[in-house]
């Protein structure tokens, strides 16, 4: 099984209520919309990885 390749379309929908997921909007190569849902913990973890991808250095 090959992974579905998607690209971020630069849209992020932030939660309106506590406990709701952040929605990261993406598109497949064929233009199909895909949503990546991140809870608070995952959103913070992804943000830290993007800011400092190699925390050992």
N, CA, C and O atoms as a Tripos MOL2 file, in Angstrom:
@<TRIPOS>MOLECULE
protein
  228   227    57     0     0
PROTEIN
NO_CHARGES

@<TRIPOS>ATOM
      1 N           0.8500   -1.1850    0.0000 N.3       1 UNK1
      2 CA          0.0000    0.0000    0.0000 C.3       1 UNK1
      3 C           0.8920    1.2440    0.0000 C.2       1 UNK1
      4 O           1.7670    1.3720    0.8560 O.2       1 UNK1
      5 N           0.6860    2.1360   -0.9250 N.am      2 UNK2
      6 CA          1.4490    3.3770   -1.0130 C.3       2 UNK2
      7 C           0.7750    4.4670   -0.1900 C.2       2 UNK2
      8 O          -0.4520    4.5610   -0.1830 O.2       2 UNK2
      9 N           1.5490    5.2840    0.4950 N.am      3 UNK3
     10 CA          0.9480    6.3670    1.2780 C.3       3 UNK3
     11 C           0.3370    7.4280    0.3500 C.2       3 UNK3
     12 O           0.8170    7.6460   -0.7630 O.2       3 UNK3
     13 N          -0.7090    8.0700    0.8210 N.am      4 UNK4
     14 CA         -1.3300    9.1760    0.1020 C.3       4 UNK4
     15 C          -0.4590   10.4090    0.3150 C.2       4 UNK4
     16 O          -0.2060   10.7990    1.4540 O.2       4 UNK4
     17 N          -0.0070   11.0130   -0.7550 N.am      5 UNK5
     18 CA          0.8400   12.2040   -0.6600 C.3       5 UNK5
     19 C          -0.0510   13.4410   -0.7550 C.2       5 UNK5
     20 O          -0.8330   13.5980   -1.6920 O.2       5 UNK5
     21 N           0.0900   14.3060    0.2340 N.am      6 UNK6
     22 CA         -0.6910   15.5390    0.2750 C.3       6 UNK6
     23 C           0.2410   16.7150    0.5510 C.2       6 UNK6
     24 O           1.3380   16.5510    1.0870 O.2       6 UNK6
     25 N          -0.2160   17.8860    0.1770 N.am      7 UNK7
     26 CA          0.5380   19.1190    0.4340 C.3       7 UNK7
     27 C          -0.3670   20.0860    1.1890 C.2       7 UNK7
     28 O          -1.5620   20.1960    0.9150 O.2       7 UNK7
     29 N           0.2300   20.7700    2.1290 N.am      8 UNK8
     30 CA         -0.4990   21.7670    2.9160 C.3       8 UNK8
     31 C          -0.9300   22.9040    1.9980 C.2       8 UNK8
     32 O          -0.1260   23.4160    1.2190 O.2       8 UNK8
     33 N          -2.1860   23.2960    2.0870 N.am      9 UNK9
     34 CA         -2.6570   24.4060    1.2340 C.3       9 UNK9
     35 C          -2.5810   25.7480    1.9500 C.2       9 UNK9
     36 O          -3.1790   26.7310    1.5120 O.2       9 UNK9
     37 N          -1.8400   25.7820    3.0590 N.am     10 UNK10
     38 CA         -1.5900   26.9840    3.8640 C.3      10 UNK10
     39 C          -2.8210   27.4830    4.6240 C.2      10 UNK10
     40 O          -2.8850   28.6400    5.0400 O.2      10 UNK10
     41 N          -3.7940   26.5890    4.7950 N.am     11 UNK11
     42 CA         -4.9730   26.9340    5.5840 C.3      11 UNK11
     43 C          -4.9600   26.1190    6.8710 C.2      11 UNK11
     44 O          -4.7560   24.9060    6.8530 O.2      11 UNK11
     45 N          -5.1820   26.8080    7.9840 N.am     12 UNK12
     46 CA         -5.3260   26.1520    9.2800 C.3      12 UNK12
     47 C          -6.5830   26.7180    9.9190 C.2      12 UNK12
     48 O          -6.7600   27.9340   10.0010 O.2      12 UNK12
     49 N          -7.4470   25.8280   10.3680 N.am     13 UNK13
     50 CA         -8.6710   26.2460   11.0430 C.3      13 UNK13
     51 C          -8.4810   25.9540   12.5280 C.2      13 UNK13
     52 O          -8.3880   24.7980   12.9410 O.2      13 UNK13
     53 N          -8.4240   27.0230   13.3230 N.am     14 UNK14
     54 CA         -8.1730   26.8940   14.7560 C.3      14 UNK14
     55 C          -9.4740   26.5670   15.4870 C.2      14 UNK14
     56 O         -10.5550   26.9540   15.0430 O.2      14 UNK14
     57 N          -9.3650   25.8580   16.6040 N.am     15 UNK15
     58 CA        -10.5570   25.4730   17.3610 C.3      15 UNK15
     59 C         -11.3400   26.6910   17.8450 C.2      15 UNK15
     60 O         -10.7640   27.7150   18.2140 O.2      15 UNK15
     61 N         -12.6630   26.5560   17.8330 N.am     16 UNK16
     62 CA        -13.5330   27.6080   18.3440 C.3      16 UNK16
     63 C         -13.8830   27.3700   19.8100 C.2      16 UNK16
     64 O         -14.1960   28.3080   20.5430 O.2      16 UNK16
     65 N         -13.8280   26.1120   20.2260 N.am     17 UNK17
     66 CA        -14.1810   25.7230   21.5870 C.3      17 UNK17
     67 C         -13.0500   24.8850   22.1790 C.2      17 UNK17
     68 O         -12.3430   24.2000   21.4400 O.2      17 UNK17
     69 N         -12.8700   24.9260   23.4890 N.am     18 UNK18
     70 CA        -11.8630   24.0650   24.1190 C.3      18 UNK18
     71 C         -12.1440   22.5880   23.8050 C.2      18 UNK18
     72 O         -13.2930   22.1450   23.8020 O.2      18 UNK18
     73 N         -11.0750   21.8500   23.5430 N.am     19 UNK19
     74 CA        -11.2120   20.4330   23.2610 C.3      19 UNK19
     75 C         -11.4280   20.0900   21.7970 C.2      19 UNK19
     76 O         -11.3570   18.9180   21.4270 O.2      19 UNK19
     77 N         -11.6930   21.0900   20.9470 N.am     20 UNK20
     78 CA        -11.8440   20.8320   19.5130 C.3      20 UNK20
     79 C         -10.4720   20.7080   18.8640 C.2      20 UNK20
     80 O          -9.4850   21.2550   19.3550 O.2      20 UNK20
     81 N         -10.4290   19.9820   17.7590 N.am     21 UNK21
     82 CA         -9.1840   19.7950   17.0180 C.3      21 UNK21
     83 C          -8.8600   20.9940   16.1380 C.2      21 UNK21
     84 O          -9.7510   21.7210   15.6990 O.2      21 UNK21
     85 N          -7.5760   21.1830   15.8910 N.am     22 UNK22
     86 CA         -7.1120   22.1050   14.8660 C.3      22 UNK22
     87 C          -7.1630   21.3440   13.5490 C.2      22 UNK22
     88 O          -6.7720   20.1790   13.4920 O.2      22 UNK22
     89 N          -7.6400   21.9870   12.4950 N.am     23 UNK23
     90 CA         -7.7420   21.3430   11.1840 C.3      23 UNK23
     91 C          -6.6880   21.9570   10.2680 C.2      23 UNK23
     92 O          -6.6870   23.1630   10.0210 O.2      23 UNK23
     93 N          -5.7890   21.1050    9.7660 N.am     24 UNK24
     94 CA         -4.7620   21.5260    8.8170 C.3      24 UNK24
     95 C          -5.2490   21.0580    7.4410 C.2      24 UNK24
     96 O          -5.3260   19.8570    7.1830 O.2      24 UNK24
     97 N          -5.5720   22.0020    6.5660 N.am     25 UNK25
     98 CA         -6.1370   21.6750    5.2560 C.3      25 UNK25
     99 C          -5.0180   21.3760    4.2540 C.2      25 UNK25
    100 O          -4.0430   22.1200    4.1470 O.2      25 UNK25
    101 N          -5.1850   20.2650    3.5230 N.am     26 UNK26
    102 CA         -4.1970   19.8200    2.5540 C.3      26 UNK26
    103 C          -4.9050   19.4360    1.2640 C.2      26 UNK26
    104 O          -6.1300   19.3190    1.2270 O.2      26 UNK26
    105 N          -4.1160   19.2390    0.1980 N.am     27 UNK27
    106 CA         -4.6310   18.7830   -1.0910 C.3      27 UNK27
    107 C          -3.7690   17.6420   -1.6020 C.2      27 UNK27
    108 O          -2.5500   17.6460   -1.4300 O.2      27 UNK27
    109 N          -4.4140   16.6620   -2.2330 N.am     28 UNK28
    110 CA         -3.6620   15.6030   -2.8930 C.3      28 UNK28
    111 C          -3.1050   16.1560   -4.1990 C.2      28 UNK28
    112 O          -3.4510   17.2630   -4.6100 O.2      28 UNK28
    113 N          -2.2390   15.3800   -4.8510 N.am     29 UNK29
    114 CA         -1.7120   15.7990   -6.1580 C.3      29 UNK29
    115 C          -2.8300   15.9820   -7.1720 C.2      29 UNK29
    116 O          -2.6980   16.7770   -8.1030 O.2      29 UNK29
    117 N          -3.9320   15.2550   -7.0030 N.am     30 UNK30
    118 CA         -5.0770   15.3770   -7.8990 C.3      30 UNK30
    119 C          -6.0480   16.4710   -7.5120 C.2      30 UNK30
    120 O          -7.0650   16.6570   -8.1800 O.2      30 UNK30
    121 N          -5.7520   17.2080   -6.4340 N.am     31 UNK31
    122 CA         -6.5940   18.3300   -6.0250 C.3      31 UNK31
    123 C          -7.6930   17.9840   -5.0410 C.2      31 UNK31
    124 O          -8.5220   18.8380   -4.7290 O.2      31 UNK31
    125 N          -7.7250   16.7420   -4.5360 N.am     32 UNK32
    126 CA         -8.7310   16.3520   -3.5560 C.3      32 UNK32
    127 C          -8.3800   16.9490   -2.2000 C.2      32 UNK32
    128 O          -7.2220   16.8870   -1.7900 O.2      32 UNK32
    129 N          -9.3560   17.5280   -1.4890 N.am     33 UNK33
    130 CA         -9.0790   18.0720   -0.1670 C.3      33 UNK33
    131 C          -8.8990   16.9530    0.8600 C.2      33 UNK33
    132 O          -9.5680   15.9210    0.8100 O.2      33 UNK33
    133 N          -7.9770   17.1900    1.7900 N.am     34 UNK34
    134 CA         -7.6980   16.2670    2.8840 C.3      34 UNK34
    135 C          -7.5310   17.1130    4.1470 C.2      34 UNK34
    136 O          -6.9320   18.1880    4.1070 O.2      34 UNK34
    137 N          -8.0580   16.6250    5.2530 N.am     35 UNK35
    138 CA         -7.9320   17.3480    6.5200 C.3      35 UNK35
    139 C          -7.0900   16.5360    7.4890 C.2      35 UNK35
    140 O          -7.3460   15.3510    7.7000 O.2      35 UNK35
    141 N          -6.0850   17.1750    8.0780 N.am     36 UNK36
    142 CA         -5.2920   16.5890    9.1460 C.3      36 UNK36
    143 C          -5.8020   17.1890   10.4490 C.2      36 UNK36
    144 O          -5.7360   18.4020   10.6460 O.2      36 UNK36
    145 N          -6.3150   16.3340   11.3460 N.am     37 UNK37
    146 CA         -6.8690   16.8080   12.6020 C.3      37 UNK37
    147 C          -5.8350   16.6420   13.7080 C.2      37 UNK37
    148 O          -5.2730   15.5620   13.8930 O.2      37 UNK37
    149 N          -5.5920   17.7270   14.4400 N.am     38 UNK38
    150 CA         -4.6030   17.7120   15.5150 C.3      38 UNK38
    151 C          -5.2560   18.1670   16.8140 C.2      38 UNK38
    152 O          -5.8460   19.2460   16.8760 O.2      38 UNK38
    153 N          -5.1470   17.3330   17.8600 N.am     39 UNK39
    154 CA         -5.5990   17.7990   19.1650 C.3      39 UNK39
    155 C          -4.5230   18.7260   19.7310 C.2      39 UNK39
    156 O          -3.4860   18.9310   19.1000 O.2      39 UNK39
    157 N          -4.7630   19.2800   20.9090 N.am     40 UNK40
    158 CA         -3.8180   20.2450   21.4900 C.3      40 UNK40
    159 C          -2.4120   19.6740   21.6050 C.2      40 UNK40
    160 O          -1.4390   20.3510   21.2730 O.2      40 UNK40
    161 N          -2.2970   18.4330   22.0730 N.am     41 UNK41
    162 CA         -0.9870   17.8200   22.2780 C.3      41 UNK41
    163 C          -0.2570   17.6030   20.9530 C.2      41 UNK41
    164 O           0.9330   17.8970   20.8440 O.2      41 UNK41
    165 N          -0.9620   17.0940   19.9580 N.am     42 UNK42
    166 CA         -0.3360   16.8620   18.6550 C.3      42 UNK42
    167 C           0.0330   18.1640   17.9580 C.2      42 UNK42
    168 O           1.0730   18.2500   17.3050 O.2      42 UNK42
    169 N          -0.8210   19.1790   18.0980 N.am     43 UNK43
    170 CA         -0.5230   20.4830   17.4870 C.3      43 UNK43
    171 C           0.7650   21.0550   18.0770 C.2      43 UNK43
    172 O           1.6150   21.5670   17.3480 O.2      43 UNK43
    173 N           0.9030   20.9670   19.3970 N.am     44 UNK44
    174 CA          2.1130   21.4770   20.0470 C.3      44 UNK44
    175 C           3.3400   20.6670   19.6190 C.2      44 UNK44
    176 O           4.3960   21.2400   19.3490 O.2      44 UNK44
    177 N           3.2060   19.3430   19.5550 N.am     45 UNK45
    178 CA          4.3350   18.4900   19.1690 C.3      45 UNK45
    179 C           4.7680   18.7970   17.7400 C.2      45 UNK45
    180 O           5.9650   18.8930   17.4690 O.2      45 UNK45
    181 N           3.8250   18.9510   16.8290 N.am     46 UNK46
    182 CA          4.1610   19.2560   15.4370 C.3      46 UNK46
    183 C           4.8240   20.6250   15.3450 C.2      46 UNK46
    184 O           5.7990   20.7950   14.6130 O.2      46 UNK46
    185 N           4.3070   21.5880   16.0750 N.am     47 UNK47
    186 CA          4.8940   22.9220   16.0640 C.3      47 UNK47
    187 C           6.3390   22.9080   16.5400 C.2      47 UNK47
    188 O           7.1990   23.5700   15.9600 O.2      47 UNK47
    189 N           6.6000   22.1500   17.6010 N.am     48 UNK48
    190 CA          7.9700   22.0760   18.1110 C.3      48 UNK48
    191 C           8.9020   21.4150   17.1070 C.2      48 UNK48
    192 O          10.0430   21.8490   16.9470 O.2      48 UNK48
    193 N           8.4350   20.3720   16.4290 N.am     49 UNK49
    194 CA          9.2590   19.6870   15.4280 C.3      49 UNK49
    195 C           9.5600   20.6290   14.2630 C.2      49 UNK49
    196 O          10.6680   20.6130   13.7260 O.2      49 UNK49
    197 N           8.5880   21.4480   13.8680 N.am     50 UNK50
    198 CA          8.8150   22.3760   12.7580 C.3      50 UNK50
    199 C           9.7910   23.4830   13.1370 C.2      50 UNK50
    200 O          10.5980   23.9080   12.3100 O.2      50 UNK50
    201 N           9.7220   23.9490   14.3750 N.am     51 UNK51
    202 CA         10.6070   25.0230   14.8320 C.3      51 UNK51
    203 C          12.0090   24.5080   15.0910 C.2      51 UNK51
    204 O          12.9820   25.1800   14.7500 O.2      51 UNK51
    205 N          12.1350   23.3290   15.6880 N.am     52 UNK52
    206 CA         13.4470   22.7740   16.0330 C.3      52 UNK52
    207 C          13.4650   21.2810   15.6780 C.2      52 UNK52
    208 O          13.2800   20.4370   16.5550 O.2      52 UNK52
    209 N          13.6850   20.9520   14.4040 N.am     53 UNK53
    210 CA         13.6110   19.5590   13.9700 C.3      53 UNK53
    211 C          14.6710   18.6410   14.5670 C.2      53 UNK53
    212 O          14.4990   17.4230   14.5550 O.2      53 UNK53
    213 N          15.7610   19.1960   15.0880 N.am     54 UNK54
    214 CA         16.8190   18.3730   15.6810 C.3      54 UNK54
    215 C          17.1900   18.9780   17.0380 C.2      54 UNK54
    216 O          18.1770   19.7060   17.1460 O.2      54 UNK54
    217 N          16.3970   18.6750   18.0740 N.am     55 UNK55
    218 CA         16.6250   19.3280   19.3630 C.3      55 UNK55
    219 C          17.9550   18.9620   20.0090 C.2      55 UNK55
    220 O          18.3600   19.6170   20.9690 O.2      55 UNK55
    221 N          18.6520   17.9300   19.5120 N.am     56 UNK56
    222 CA         19.9360   17.5390   20.0650 C.3      56 UNK56
    223 C          21.0550   18.5040   19.6780 C.2      56 UNK56
    224 O          22.0930   18.5390   20.3400 O.2      56 UNK56
    225 N          20.8600   19.2830   18.6200 N.am     57 UNK57
    226 CA         21.9060   20.2190   18.1400 C.3      57 UNK57
    227 C          21.5490   21.6390   18.4740 C.2      57 UNK57
    228 O          22.3030   22.5570   18.1520 O.2      57 UNK57
@<TRIPOS>BOND
     1     1     2 1
     2     2     3 1
     3     3     4 2
     4     3     5 am
     5     5     6 1
     6     6     7 1
     7     7     8 2
     8     7     9 am
     9     9    10 1
    10    10    11 1
    11    11    12 2
    12    11    13 am
    13    13    14 1
    14    14    15 1
    15    15    16 2
    16    15    17 am
    17    17    18 1
    18    18    19 1
    19    19    20 2
    20    19    21 am
    21    21    22 1
    22    22    23 1
    23    23    24 2
    24    23    25 am
    25    25    26 1
    26    26    27 1
    27    27    28 2
    28    27    29 am
    29    29    30 1
    30    30    31 1
    31    31    32 2
    32    31    33 am
    33    33    34 1
    34    34    35 1
    35    35    36 2
    36    35    37 am
    37    37    38 1
    38    38    39 1
    39    39    40 2
    40    39    41 am
    41    41    42 1
    42    42    43 1
    43    43    44 2
    44    43    45 am
    45    45    46 1
    46    46    47 1
    47    47    48 2
    48    47    49 am
    49    49    50 1
    50    50    51 1
    51    51    52 2
    52    51    53 am
    53    53    54 1
    54    54    55 1
    55    55    56 2
    56    55    57 am
    57    57    58 1
    58    58    59 1
    59    59    60 2
    60    59    61 am
    61    61    62 1
    62    62    63 1
    63    63    64 2
    64    63    65 am
    65    65    66 1
    66    66    67 1
    67    67    68 2
    68    67    69 am
    69    69    70 1
    70    70    71 1
    71    71    72 2
    72    71    73 am
    73    73    74 1
    74    74    75 1
    75    75    76 2
    76    75    77 am
    77    77    78 1
    78    78    79 1
    79    79    80 2
    80    79    81 am
    81    81    82 1
    82    82    83 1
    83    83    84 2
    84    83    85 am
    85    85    86 1
    86    86    87 1
    87    87    88 2
    88    87    89 am
    89    89    90 1
    90    90    91 1
    91    91    92 2
    92    91    93 am
    93    93    94 1
    94    94    95 1
    95    95    96 2
    96    95    97 am
    97    97    98 1
    98    98    99 1
    99    99   100 2
   100    99   101 am
   101   101   102 1
   102   102   103 1
   103   103   104 2
   104   103   105 am
   105   105   106 1
   106   106   107 1
   107   107   108 2
   108   107   109 am
   109   109   110 1
   110   110   111 1
   111   111   112 2
   112   111   113 am
   113   113   114 1
   114   114   115 1
   115   115   116 2
   116   115   117 am
   117   117   118 1
   118   118   119 1
   119   119   120 2
   120   119   121 am
   121   121   122 1
   122   122   123 1
   123   123   124 2
   124   123   125 am
   125   125   126 1
   126   126   127 1
   127   127   128 2
   128   127   129 am
   129   129   130 1
   130   130   131 1
   131   131   132 2
   132   131   133 am
   133   133   134 1
   134   134   135 1
   135   135   136 2
   136   135   137 am
   137   137   138 1
   138   138   139 1
   139   139   140 2
   140   139   141 am
   141   141   142 1
   142   142   143 1
   143   143   144 2
   144   143   145 am
   145   145   146 1
   146   146   147 1
   147   147   148 2
   148   147   149 am
   149   149   150 1
   150   150   151 1
   151   151   152 2
   152   151   153 am
   153   153   154 1
   154   154   155 1
   155   155   156 2
   156   155   157 am
   157   157   158 1
   158   158   159 1
   159   159   160 2
   160   159   161 am
   161   161   162 1
   162   162   163 1
   163   163   164 2
   164   163   165 am
   165   165   166 1
   166   166   167 1
   167   167   168 2
   168   167   169 am
   169   169   170 1
   170   170   171 1
   171   171   172 2
   172   171   173 am
   173   173   174 1
   174   174   175 1
   175   175   176 2
   176   175   177 am
   177   177   178 1
   178   178   179 1
   179   179   180 2
   180   179   181 am
   181   181   182 1
   182   182   183 1
   183   183   184 2
   184   183   185 am
   185   185   186 1
   186   186   187 1
   187   187   188 2
   188   187   189 am
   189   189   190 1
   190   190   191 1
   191   191   192 2
   192   191   193 am
   193   193   194 1
   194   194   195 1
   195   195   196 2
   196   195   197 am
   197   197   198 1
   198   198   199 1
   199   199   200 2
   200   199   201 am
   201   201   202 1
   202   202   203 1
   203   203   204 2
   204   203   205 am
   205   205   206 1
   206   206   207 1
   207   207   208 2
   208   207   209 am
   209   209   210 1
   210   210   211 1
   211   211   212 2
   212   211   213 am
   213   213   214 1
   214   214   215 1
   215   215   216 2
   216   215   217 am
   217   217   218 1
   218   218   219 1
   219   219   220 2
   220   219   221 am
   221   221   222 1
   222   222   223 1
   223   223   224 2
   224   223   225 am
   225   225   226 1
   226   226   227 1
   227   227   228 2
@<TRIPOS>SUBSTRUCTURE
     1 UNK1         2 RESIDUE 1 A UNK
     2 UNK2         6 RESIDUE 1 A UNK
     3 UNK3        10 RESIDUE 1 A UNK
     4 UNK4        14 RESIDUE 1 A UNK
     5 UNK5        18 RESIDUE 1 A UNK
     6 UNK6        22 RESIDUE 1 A UNK
     7 UNK7        26 RESIDUE 1 A UNK
     8 UNK8        30 RESIDUE 1 A UNK
     9 UNK9        34 RESIDUE 1 A UNK
    10 UNK10       38 RESIDUE 1 A UNK
    11 UNK11       42 RESIDUE 1 A UNK
    12 UNK12       46 RESIDUE 1 A UNK
    13 UNK13       50 RESIDUE 1 A UNK
    14 UNK14       54 RESIDUE 1 A UNK
    15 UNK15       58 RESIDUE 1 A UNK
    16 UNK16       62 RESIDUE 1 A UNK
    17 UNK17       66 RESIDUE 1 A UNK
    18 UNK18       70 RESIDUE 1 A UNK
    19 UNK19       74 RESIDUE 1 A UNK
    20 UNK20       78 RESIDUE 1 A UNK
    21 UNK21       82 RESIDUE 1 A UNK
    22 UNK22       86 RESIDUE 1 A UNK
    23 UNK23       90 RESIDUE 1 A UNK
    24 UNK24       94 RESIDUE 1 A UNK
    25 UNK25       98 RESIDUE 1 A UNK
    26 UNK26      102 RESIDUE 1 A UNK
    27 UNK27      106 RESIDUE 1 A UNK
    28 UNK28      110 RESIDUE 1 A UNK
    29 UNK29      114 RESIDUE 1 A UNK
    30 UNK30      118 RESIDUE 1 A UNK
    31 UNK31      122 RESIDUE 1 A UNK
    32 UNK32      126 RESIDUE 1 A UNK
    33 UNK33      130 RESIDUE 1 A UNK
    34 UNK34      134 RESIDUE 1 A UNK
    35 UNK35      138 RESIDUE 1 A UNK
    36 UNK36      142 RESIDUE 1 A UNK
    37 UNK37      146 RESIDUE 1 A UNK
    38 UNK38      150 RESIDUE 1 A UNK
    39 UNK39      154 RESIDUE 1 A UNK
    40 UNK40      158 RESIDUE 1 A UNK
    41 UNK41      162 RESIDUE 1 A UNK
    42 UNK42      166 RESIDUE 1 A UNK
    43 UNK43      170 RESIDUE 1 A UNK
    44 UNK44      174 RESIDUE 1 A UNK
    45 UNK45      178 RESIDUE 1 A UNK
    46 UNK46      182 RESIDUE 1 A UNK
    47 UNK47      186 RESIDUE 1 A UNK
    48 UNK48      190 RESIDUE 1 A UNK
    49 UNK49      194 RESIDUE 1 A UNK
    50 UNK50      198 RESIDUE 1 A UNK
    51 UNK51      202 RESIDUE 1 A UNK
    52 UNK52      206 RESIDUE 1 A UNK
    53 UNK53      210 RESIDUE 1 A UNK
    54 UNK54      214 RESIDUE 1 A UNK
    55 UNK55      218 RESIDUE 1 A UNK
    56 UNK56      222 RESIDUE 1 A UNK
    57 UNK57      226 RESIDUE 1 A UNK
